[in-house]
Amino acid sequence: MRVFMIGYGQAGGRVADTFLEFAKRTGQNFVIRALSINTARSDLMGLKNIPMEDRLLVGELLTKGHGIGADNELGAKVATDDIYTIQSAIDKRGTHRVDAFLVIAGLGGGTGSGGAPVLARRLKKLYEEPVYGLGILPTKEEGSLYSLNAARSLVTFVNEVDNLFLFDNDAWKSGGETVKEAFVDINEEIVRRFGILFGAGEANEVGQMVVDAAEVMNTLKGGEISAVGYAAEEVGSEGMFKKFFGKKGTTLDRMDSVTRIPSLTRRAVAGRLTISCDPSTAERALIIAAGPPKELSRKGMEKSKGRIEEMIRGTEVRGGDFPVVRSQYVSTVVLFSGVSDIPRIKELQGIGAEAQAKLEEVSSEKEKGYKELLDTNDSIKPLF
């Protein structure tokens, strides 16, 4: 799938930047263009892979290039005020080769959580191509304000895109490290999964049943929220069966290639998904097996599809190969589209509701204090 990637805000820009690095490192060409949008000049300058001409500063009249903190209402206002500037920047970079747009944003801060839904709405109005969102949820230690921002942004973002992928930083941050320290590893985890998902339709090699962009887009039809699972193992020159039982090309080798895909699929489903949820609630699913062509198996894929069909409540399960000749790994990505029963969202909504009530209480107390102060000052004679 040929994607026009837009990183909105600090987290979104960093992930888009990592996507470009990943595409260059792996020789993939699924990123047609990448644009980073931010209200903070320093965040834009900190990117390494997105060209300078593809970094767009917005809201400069309001923020002077210093960002907006965690004020996502201001983030939405900036995006609304500068939407024609953003639209012009996208148009200038060309959209005729694009299969889909991907708007990436951290949902806890201000710029991305406020601006990304505004941009998604505009893109859907202007273009026929689908608009997907990748929302990155904050960790609990980032505080209740970030949870409130995420809860509010989610409600809007999911309604403005054709499908919303979620990635929960809280589930992926290792114990004892700060979010800042974890950024590099977390971003790599994100692009590894979505790089296979979007890159599969652009494979240059011939496989047994290669996935195309239409299969990815059909799986994502219907909107709502999606989660992605991933598992991989190294194959190298000596797999377990090769090492102990025979040479390349033996019956055991073929058995290994058939059983590996279902095994990896099970691990992808049972392991950490991008957002913790009940995969059995999915409406649609897609399995992609990536790796050296000789290690990919049609029979293995068919077995994997059968198991996922039995698991989800929907009836649409697609699957296929992503041949990567030079890879030393075989990996599977399982996309669950239209999932429900997502405990983390309910948790964010609860924390957000408490934070909103506390903010309203503080605001009420401030207003009461100001009124009492003004009432006291009524007895004081002014100087002029």
Order of alpha helices (4+ residues) and beta strands (2+ residues): beta-alpha-beta-alpha-beta-alpha-alpha-alpha-beta-alpha-beta-alpha-beta-alpha-alpha-alpha-beta-alpha-alpha-beta-alpha-beta-beta-alpha
